């Protein structure tokens, strides 16, 4: 049986808000990843020179295409072509 060619990784946008935006030094950037974990790992590598970025991500919550990730394992959260990951740090107030 011939080997199937590898599917390209879905591409989309990561949007950073508030403290995450400040730590990343950008409001948004592209991703090319199959899972949320893969996208976040790549973002950590891109921003390795900004140690606060990795610390902020530990406190963030995430929306993938408008759906809260909650406590799901990030390796199980699939990303879609043209999708959006929202990175939301804790907000003060109510």
Secondary structure, 3 states (H helix, E strand, C coil): CCCCCCCCCCEEEEEECHHHHHHHCCCEEEEECCEHHHHHHHHHHHCCCCHHHHHHHHHCEEEECCEECCCCCHHHCECCCCCEEEEECCCCCC
